[in-house]
Amino acid sequence: MLSFPTAVTLLKPDISLILLGRRRSGKSSAGNTILGTTEFQSGRKTVTCAVGNGKVLQWPVTVVDTPGWSLYGLAKSEQVRQQIQQSSLLCPRKRKVGFLLTIPVDFFKEKDRRAIEENLAVLGNAVWRRTAVLFTYGCELGGRTIEELIMNGEPLRWVVERCSHRHCVIDNNKGDETQVSRLLEMVERWW
């Protein structure tokens, strides 16, 4: 006689997330918030890619923190692009890789949009199909909704549209898991 389990445990897919963005956009802090540990040094300049792993809300997760680009075209921008280009090599094989474009909610101008377009170009045009916007410093919204922020700026609207409107807000000062759960559920849906 065959017996079947009464409860089915659903396995969550392995997730690899690569954090991209300008300097001081909150990439390292977002990585720490996602993993629920202090894997990355926030408040310090990330020079080379760093990797953190963990099990987050039943998901096996790898996070890659990349160096941030400068909006002012300062030296070392080629080194940053090389690190971005090689970032997916740090993800475990057989995992789907997604990119999280970290954008602070404080302000976003045309020069920010151009810098994103230029720096993501090293990953090819297909990168946009695997990219979502992760708005950081969510506490700075000050009562506004993220949709209001997006609609009030053409350059930001362009980026969100390129990412097929996949976006999420994170507040690194909050310790609640619901924001991380929403992020991981969004990532799982877009795959």
Backbone hydrogen bonds in HBPLUS format (Angstrom, degrees):
<---DONOR---> <-ACCEPTOR-->    atom                        ^
c    i                          cat <-CA-CA->   ^        H-A-AA   ^      H-
h    n   atom  resd res      DA  || num        DHA   H-A  angle D-A-AA Bond
n    s   type  num  typ     dist DA aas  dist angle  dist       angle   num
A0015-ILE N   A0060-PRO O   2.89 MM  45  6.24 171.2  1.90 169.2 172.2     1
A0062-THR N   A0015-ILE O   2.84 MM  47  6.29 150.9  1.92 152.5 162.1     2
A0016-SER N   A0096-LYS O   3.31 MM  80  6.29 143.6  2.45 168.7 168.1     3
A0098-GLY N   A0016-SER O   2.88 MM  82  6.23 164.4  1.91 161.3 165.6     4
A0017-LEU N   A0062-THR O   2.80 MM  45  6.21 162.5  1.83 161.1 165.3     5
A0064-VAL N   A0017-LEU O   2.82 MM  47  6.24 157.4  1.87 159.3 165.1     6
A0018-ILE N   A0098-GLY O   2.87 MM  80  6.28 155.4  1.93 154.2 162.5     7
A0100-LEU N   A0018-ILE O   2.81 MM  82  5.98 166.6  1.83 150.6 153.5     8
A0019-LEU N   A0064-VAL O   2.85 MM  45  6.07 171.1  1.85 171.8 173.2     9
A0020-LEU N   A0100-LEU O   2.88 MM  80  6.02 170.1  1.89 155.8 156.2    10
A0102-THR N   A0020-LEU O   2.72 MM  82  5.98 161.1  1.76 176.7 171.7    11
A0069-TRP N   A0021-GLY O   3.35 MM  48  6.68 144.6  2.48 124.9 132.5    12
A0023-ARG N   A0069-TRP O   2.90 MM  46  5.53 149.3  1.99 151.4 145.3    13
A0030-ALA N   A0026-GLY O   2.88 MM   4  5.92 154.4  1.95 145.4 153.2    14
A0031-GLY N   A0027-LYS O   2.88 MM   4  6.15 156.8  1.93 153.0 159.5    15
A0032-ASN N   A0028-SER O   3.00 MM   4  6.30 155.7  2.06 148.0 154.2    16
A0033-THR N   A0029-SER O   2.90 MM   4  6.16 153.6  1.97 147.3 154.9    17
A0034-ILE N   A0030-ALA O   2.86 MM   4  6.09 161.4  1.90 154.2 158.7    18
A0035-LEU N   A0031-GLY O   3.02 MM   4  6.19 167.4  2.04 150.5 153.6    19
A0036-GLY N   A0032-ASN O   2.78 MM   4  5.68 128.7  2.05 138.3 152.1    20
A0050-ALA N   A0065-ASP O   2.94 MM  15  5.19 152.4  2.02 143.1 152.1    21
A0065-ASP N   A0050-ALA O   2.82 MM  15  5.19 159.6  1.87 154.9 160.3    22
A0052-GLY N   A0063-VAL O   2.90 MM  11  5.24 155.5  1.96 154.0 161.0    23
A0063-VAL N   A0052-GLY O   2.80 MM  11  5.24 166.6  1.82 158.1 162.1    24
A0054-GLY N   A0061-VAL O   2.92 MM   7  5.40 143.5  2.05 156.0 162.6    25
A0061-VAL N   A0054-GLY O   2.73 MM   7  5.40 174.0  1.74 172.5 174.0    26
A0056-VAL N   A0059-TRP O   2.72 MM   3  5.06 157.3  1.77 156.9 153.6    27
A0059-TRP N   A0056-VAL O   2.87 MM   3  5.06 162.2  1.90 115.4 120.2    28
A0079-GLN N   A0076-LYS O   3.10 MM   3  5.12 120.9  2.47  96.4 110.8    29
A0080-VAL N   A0076-LYS O   3.11 MM   4  6.45 154.8  2.17 150.8 157.4    30
A0081-ARG N   A0077-SER O   3.03 MM   4  6.29 159.3  2.08 145.7 150.7    31
A0082-GLN N   A0078-GLU O   3.00 MM   4  6.24 150.3  2.09 143.7 151.7    32
A0083-GLN N   A0079-GLN O   3.01 MM   4  6.28 157.3  2.07 148.5 154.1    33
A0084-ILE N   A0080-VAL O   2.94 MM   4  6.23 158.6  1.99 152.3 158.5    34
A0085-GLN N   A0081-ARG O   2.88 MM   4  6.03 161.2  1.92 147.2 152.5    35
A0086-GLN N   A0082-GLN O   3.05 MM   4  6.23 145.8  2.17 144.2 152.5    36
A0087-SER N   A0083-GLN O   3.02 MM   4  5.96 113.4  2.48 139.3 154.7    37
A0087-SER N   A0084-ILE O   3.21 MM   3  5.13 154.3  2.28 100.9 108.7    38
A0089-LEU N   A0086-GLN O   3.03 MM   3  5.60 149.0  2.13 116.3 125.4    39
A0090-LEU N   A0087-SER O   3.09 MM   3  5.67 161.3  2.13 115.6 121.4    40
A0091-CYS N   A0088-SER O   3.20 MM   3  5.41 165.4  2.22 107.8 112.0    41
A0099-PHE N   A0130-ARG O   2.76 MM  31  6.00 171.7  1.77 162.9 164.6    42
A0132-ALA N   A0099-PHE O   2.94 MM  33  6.40 152.9  2.02 158.5 165.6    43
A0101-LEU N   A0132-ALA O   2.84 MM  31  6.11 166.3  1.86 162.7 165.6    44
A0134-LEU N   A0101-LEU O   2.89 MM  33  5.65 166.9  1.91 129.7 133.8    45
A0103-ILE N   A0134-LEU O   3.08 MM  31  6.25 155.8  2.14 135.9 141.0    46
A0136-THR N   A0103-ILE O   2.97 MM  33  5.86 151.9  2.05 119.9 128.8    47
A0105-VAL N   A0136-THR O   3.13 MM  31  6.17 145.0  2.26 158.5 157.5    48
A0112-ASP N   A0109-LYS O   3.01 MM   3  5.30 129.1  2.28 104.2 117.3    49
A0113-ARG N   A0109-LYS O   3.20 MM   4  6.64 154.4  2.27 148.9 155.9    50
A0114-ARG N   A0110-GLU O   2.94 MM   4  6.23 162.5  1.97 156.6 160.6    51
A0115-ALA N   A0111-LYS O   3.04 MM   4  6.14 155.0  2.10 138.7 145.5    52
A0116-ILE N   A0112-ASP O   3.01 MM   4  6.27 154.9  2.07 149.0 155.4    53
A0117-GLU N   A0113-ARG O   2.97 MM   4  6.24 168.8  1.98 154.5 157.3    54
A0118-GLU N   A0114-ARG O   2.89 MM   4  6.04 163.2  1.92 151.2 156.0    55
A0119-ASN N   A0115-ALA O   2.95 MM   4  6.01 163.0  1.98 147.3 152.0    56
A0120-LEU N   A0116-ILE O   2.89 MM   4  5.90 160.4  1.93 156.0 160.9    57
A0121-ALA N   A0117-GLU O   3.19 MM   4  6.07 130.3  2.45 134.1 145.1    58
A0123-LEU N   A0120-LEU O   2.94 MM   3  5.58 161.2  1.98 119.0 125.2    59
A0124-GLY N   A0121-ALA O   3.07 MM   3  5.19 164.4  2.09 108.5 113.4    60
A0127-VAL N   A0124-GLY O   3.27 MM   3  5.88 163.6  2.29 114.7 119.6    61
A0129-ARG N   A0126-ALA O   3.04 MM   3  5.63 145.5  2.17 115.6 124.2    62
A0130-ARG N   A0127-VAL O   2.98 MM   3  5.35 148.4  2.09 108.8 118.4    63
A0131-THR N   A0128-TRP O   3.47 MM   3  5.04 165.3  2.50 101.5 100.2    64
A0133-VAL N   A0166-ARG O   2.96 MM  33  6.32 166.9  1.98 149.0 146.9    65
A0168-CYS N   A0133-VAL O   3.01 MM  35  6.49 141.4  2.16 153.2 165.1    66
A0135-PHE N   A0168-CYS O   2.79 MM  33  6.07 154.3  1.85 170.1 168.3    67
A0170-ILE N   A0135-PHE O   2.83 MM  35  6.13 155.3  1.89 169.9 175.8    68
A0140-GLU N   A0137-TYR O   2.87 MM   3  5.75 166.8  1.89 128.6 133.1    69
A0138-GLY N   A0170-ILE O   3.07 MM  32  5.41 156.6  2.13 133.5 133.5    70
A0141-LEU N   A0138-GLY O   3.19 MM   3  5.70 167.4  2.21 117.6 119.2    71
A0144-ARG N   A0141-LEU O   3.13 MM   3  5.32 164.7  2.16 116.0 118.0    72
A0149-LEU N   A0145-THR O   3.24 MM   4  6.62 158.0  2.29 146.6 152.1    73
A0150-ILE N   A0146-ILE O   2.95 MM   4  6.23 159.3  2.00 149.5 154.8    74
A0151-MET N   A0147-GLU O   2.92 MM   4  6.09 165.3  1.94 150.6 154.5    75
A0152-ASN N   A0148-GLU O   3.08 MM   4  6.16 135.6  2.29 143.6 153.8    76
A0153-GLY N   A0150-ILE O   3.35 MM   3  5.86 166.8  2.37 116.4 117.8    77
A0157-ARG N   A0153-GLY O   2.94 MM   4  6.15 159.4  1.99 155.8 162.5    78
A0158-TRP N   A0154-GLU O   2.97 MM   4  6.19 154.3  2.04 153.0 159.1    79
A0159-VAL N   A0155-PRO O   3.29 MM   4  6.64 155.4  2.36 143.3 148.1    80
A0160-VAL N   A0156-LEU O   3.04 MM   4  6.31 170.0  2.05 158.7 160.6    81
A0161-GLU N   A0157-ARG O   2.89 MM   4  6.03 158.0  1.94 151.1 157.5    82
A0162-ARG N   A0158-TRP O   2.97 MM   4  6.20 153.7  2.04 145.5 152.7    83
A0163-CYS N   A0159-VAL O   3.12 MM   4  6.42 137.3  2.31 142.6 153.9    84
A0163-CYS N   A0160-VAL O   3.18 MM   3  5.10 129.2  2.45  92.7 105.9    85
A0165-HIS N   A0160-VAL O   2.83 MM   5  5.02 157.6  1.88 154.2 152.6    86
A0164-SER N   A0161-GLU O   2.95 MM   3  4.97 148.2  2.06 115.4 114.7    87
A0166-ARG N   A0163-CYS O   3.07 MM   3  5.70 162.8  2.10 120.2 125.3    88
A0174-LYS N   A0171-ASP O   3.02 MM   3  5.61 161.7  2.05 118.6 124.3    89
A0181-SER N   A0177-GLU O   2.84 MM   4  6.05 157.7  1.89 155.2 162.6    90
A0182-ARG N   A0178-THR O   2.87 MM   4  6.07 159.5  1.91 148.5 153.1    91
A0183-LEU N   A0179-GLN O   3.10 MM   4  6.27 154.9  2.17 137.8 144.6    92
A0184-LEU N   A0180-VAL O   2.92 MM   4  6.18 168.3  1.94 156.1 158.0    93
A0185-GLU N   A0181-SER O   2.92 MM   4  6.07 155.9  1.98 150.0 157.0    94
A0186-MET N   A0182-ARG O   2.97 MM   4  6.13 152.9  2.05 144.9 152.1    95
A0187-VAL N   A0183-LEU O   2.97 MM   4  6.29 159.1  2.01 151.3 157.1    96
A0188-GLU N   A0184-LEU O   2.90 MM   4  6.10 159.8  1.94 146.3 151.8    97
A0189-ARG N   A0185-GLU O   2.99 MM   4  6.18 156.0  2.04 145.8 151.8    98
A0190-TRP N   A0186-MET O   3.05 MM   4  6.31 154.4  2.12 150.4 156.8    99
